[in-house]
């Protein structure tokens, strides 16, 4: 019997590994799939990549767990540049994911894990980070997939606290409550803002993709018709309104001081 834990280094999967460590559950290997933007740049936000490689992996390895990093041969940019071969958009580059269907998930995330699974012995148990308060997901679990969070009665909040206790909470939780690729079309405004304000080189790369000609999916979120250029304008206006407000507030205070 081989035991592995799938780990994204988010709170639930890391808490699963911590529980295995605390309770002496069998665990032979930890498997992490890293989606890549291109051949050089990770799809994880830079803070998360730093946390994974410089903090979490060394810690888990110090507990005796080998960590296997899987990457697909395909990157986000390969998916983006793929030429559509049939249908109305035939001959165009695929561009941004169409109608909410993420082609990155299948090509860059599931493909390497499926390949890895095929190479594994049949009697494999996989620990998955599904918490006690996710009953629908728990009900869908197959027999060879086990939730240690459910076994030890851990909710998502408890998983968060456990990671914090072990100093193994990713810094992504400072600005969001979900993991995911920095270019994800499901990113919330606060995640986009974080990217724009802290990693402007990545933000600019993404903005530039919307300027490319001949794309089947020409804007960042084709389902909600949300363009990153619109978001850029919205954030720019918000920043300037805040600055204007602060300037007005400052000059008002100066005038008040003058007449004191
Ligand atoms: S986080 Fe978003 S872009 Fe990344 S694989 Fe999941 S759905 Fe696709």
Boltz pocket constraint, residues with backbone or C-beta under 6 A from the ligand:
constraints:
  - pocket:
      binder: B
      contacts: [[A, 35], [A, 102], [A, 103], [A, 104], [A, 105], [A, 109], [A, 179], [A, 180], [A, 181], [A, 183], [A, 184], [A, 185], [A, 186]]
      max_distance: 6.0
